[in-house]
Amino acid sequence: MLYQLRRQLRTRRFEWITRGIRVTPPVQVTAAPWTFVSMIGDDDVHLYLLAMKSLYHRLKCGNIVAIVAQTMPQARRDLLVEHFKGIRIEALETIDTGSCQRGGTWERLVYILDRARDGYVIQVDCDTLATGAELDEVVYCAANNLPFTLSDGWPLVTMRAAAETARAIPGNQPGIVAERAFDRYPNCDRLLYVRGSSGFTGFAQGAFSRERIEEFDACMSALTGPGWRGWGTEQCASNFITANSPRPVVLPFPSYACFFPGGPRVEAKFLHFIGSHRFDEEFYAQQALAAIAELAAAPDQATATRVPTQAAG
């Protein structure tokens, strides 16, 4: 109870400090061969403005989709439409997950896989922020249909090796418990895994089917039981998809990183401000203020749009 109250107070303080994002110029959505998809909670709209505007300022183009609950207040929906001219809003409750579980952002994952049949998709969490001058690795992956993930230096390994690593990690969060069972997954010595963050992930067009993730969900449920229905299992599924798609890319660390005590600061060019340390040191607010100043000083986006072409090779 006390933790929740403290978190709410820190969130409100952050929103007050960074209120200038609401007067920055709107983004004119410009079509590109990729789509940004985010799941936005009722209390996450302010964070989303920071995340998506700072990212779009660097990539310059791409379709934008927001997944929101049908109960999201109209004023917040209007704010999204006001700031992203051409955004598409999808109702969370109408997404058909098939045989996959619901909740814990599984709806978003299944929606992305369906959308990735026809184009490249970049999943963007609301608590991320682009801070560097460029994101060349992301542009290259999107232009060349390469899946990517942010993994804080964790490498691609076999599922058996991932299970061994998970046993050395303390705690019984559903995601960790699931990883400990990977050495019982069929073909665990041939299938791969990367301990990434689903908060910033690229899904290659045509690389992974809904049927394969339904199979993964069913198999993990059989291996781990009711615990597989907990928060964090969607991230395991996202990591599995990335690792077992053709030519996966692990974004370089510390350029792309999660924000944690003692972790990357000024050397990072993209940060995921996840968990209980989100507002530590007020670093998030400092970086957000820099992003707001950059957005406010930027020329009209409509005249600066450039769609990157596919790289040679």
N, C-alpha and C positions, 0 to 999 in steps of 0.2 A: 504493500500500500504506500509506504513512504517512498520507495524507489519510483513507483509510478508517478507520484506527485512531483518528485524532484525532476523526473524526466520531462514532465509536462511543462514545468516552469522553465527549464533550460531550452525546450523547444520554442516556447513563446518568446523567450529572450532572443534566441537566434533569429526568429522571424522578424522581430522588431529591428534588430541590427541590420538585417538584409532586406528590409522592406523596399529598398530602391529597385529590386528586380521587377516590381510591379509597374514601374514607369519606364522600363526599357522598351525600345521599339519592338513591335510584334515580329514574329518570324513568318515570312511568306513561304509556305511549304512548296518546294520545287521537286518535281518528280525525278526519280533516279532509279537505277536497277536494284536498290535496296530499300528496306523499310525499317524504321525504328519502332519497336513495340515496348510499351511499359504498362504495368499494372499499377494503378494509382488509387490509393485509399483516400477516404474523405479528408484526412488530416495531412495528406502528403502533397497537395497541389502546390504549395509554396516551394517545397523542395524540388518538385518536378520542374517548375519554371527555371530554377537554377541549373538543374542537371541537363535538361534538354536544350536550353538556350546556349549554355556554354559548349555543349557538344556540337550543336548545329552550326555554331559560329565558326567551327574549325572544319567540319566536313562539307558545309555549304549547301547540301542538298540531300534529298531522301524523303520518302513518304513517312508520315507519322501516324501511329495508331495508339490510342489510349484505351485501356481496358478498365472500366469503372463499374461499381455496383449500381444497380438500377435505383437504389435509394440515395445516391449522391445528390446533395442539394443542387438545385438548378443554378444558383449563383456560382457555384464552383465549376460546374460544367461551362457556364458562360465565360468564366475566367480562362479556361483552357482554349475555347474557341476564339476569344479576344486576342490571346497571345500567340496562337499558332493558326494562322490563316490557311485553312485546308486540312486541318487535323480530322481524322476519322475516329469516332468514339464508338466502342463496342461494349455491350452490356455483359458483364461477367456471367450473369445467371443464364444467358442464352447460349453459352459456349458448350457444345456437346463433347464431353471427354471420352465417350465410348466406354470401353471397359476399364479405363484408367480411373483412379480415385479422384475425388473432388476436394478442393480446399488446399491450403498451403501452396498456392500459386500453380497448382497442376493445370488449372484451366488455361493459364497463360502459356505454359509449355506446349500443351496440345494445340492451342491456337497457332503458335509460332510454327510448329511442325507442319500444320495444314497450309499455312501461308508460304512456307519455304518450298512447297512443291513448285511454286511459280516464280520465286525470286529470293534473293538474299535477305536475311532478317537479322537485325541487331537488337538484342534485348538490353534495355537500359533501366536500371533501378533508379528510383527517385533520389536516393541518398548518394549519388555519384556526382563527381564534378571534374570537368576537364580544366586543367590548370596550365598545361604547357603550351608552347607556341604552335605546336603541330601534333598530329596523331598519325604520322605517316604509316605506321604498322597497320592501323585499323583501315585506313584508306586502301592500302595494298591488298589486304585480305578481302575487303568488300569488292574491289575491282576485279579480283582474280578468283572469286568464289571459294575462299579458303575459310574453314571454320576457325574460330579463335576463342580463347577464354583468358581471363585474368586469374592467375593462380598463386601469386606471392612466392614464386620460385619453385613450387612443387612441380616435378617433372612428369612426363608421361611414363607410366609403368604398366605392367600386367595387373590384372585384377587380383591375382594371388599375392603379388608384392604389395598392392594397396591394402589388402587385408592384414598383412603382417605389420605394416606401418600403423594402421588404425588401432591395433591391439596395444600399441605403446602410447596412445593418446588417452589421457584421463577423461572421465565423464561418460555419461550414458545418453547423450543426445541421440535422437533417432537416426540422424545421418551417420554418426560414428558407429553406432550399433550395426547399421546396414553395411557399412564398409567392412566391418569385421567378418561379415558373412560372405564376402566376395570370393573367398577361396573354395566355396561350395557351389559357386555359380557355374553352369555348364561352360566348358571351354575357357575356364578362367586363366589358363596359361597362354591363351592366344588373344583373348579380348583385352582391351586396354582401358585405362582409367587415368584421369588427372584430377587432383584435389583442387578444383577451381572454384570460382565464385560465379553463380548464375546471375549475379548483378550486372555483369557486363560480358556478354557472350555473343559471338557471331555464328549464325546457322547458315551453312552453305545450301544453295538451291539444289534440291533433289538428292541430298546426301543421306537422309535418314527418314524412314517412314513412320507413320503413326502406328502401324502394325508392330514394328520392332519395339517401340517404347511400351506398347500395351503388353507385349511379351515380357519385357524387362520388369514392368510393374507387377505382373502376375507371378513371375519367378521370385522376385524379392519378397513379395507378400508370403509366399509359401515358405521361404527360408527364414524369415524373421517374425512372422505372425503379426499380431495387432500393432506392434511398434512401428511397422512400416507405414502406418497411417498418420504418423506425426509430422510436425514441421521439420523441414530440412531434407525430407526424402526427395522432393522435387529437384533440389540442388544436386543430389546424387545422380538422378536421372539426366539432368542437364550435362553433368560432367561425363557421364557414360556416352551420351550422344556425341559430344565434342571429340572425345578420345577415339571413338570408333567410326567417325566420319573420315572420308579421304583427306589426306594431307592436313591434319590438324596443326594449328599454331598456338603455342603457349606464349602469350604476350610477355615481353621482357620485363623482368623485375630488376630494379625498383621503379622503372619508368611507369609501370602500371601496377598499382598496389592497393591493398586495403589499408585503412588508417588504424593503427594500433600502437600501444605504448612502445616507444623505442623504434618504431618503424620509419619508413621513408617519409620525408617532409619535402624540402625544396627540390630534391632530385626527381620527385615524381611529376609526371605530366598528366596523370589521370588517377584519381583516388576514389575509393569506395568507402564512405564514412559509415561503417556498419557497426551495429551493436552498442554496448554500454559506454564505449569510449568515444562515441561520435562527436561530442562537444568538448572533449578534453583540450585544454590549452587555448581554447577559442580559435584553433587553427582553421577549422571549417569556416567559421565566420570571416576570418581574415582573407582566406582564399576566395570566398564568395563575394566579398566586397571588391576584391581585385577583378573578379569576373564581371561584376555589375558595371564597374568603371570602364572596362574594355567594351562591353556591349553598348553602353551609352555613347561611347566615342566612335563606334563603328560606322562606316558609311552605309547607305541604304543597301540592304542585303540583296534586293532584287537586281541591282546593277553589278553585283560582285559574284554572282553564281557561276560555278564551273563544275561540270560533271567529270570526275576523273575517268580516263580511259583505261582499258585493260593493259597491264604491263606486258612487255615482251617476254617471251619464255613461258 
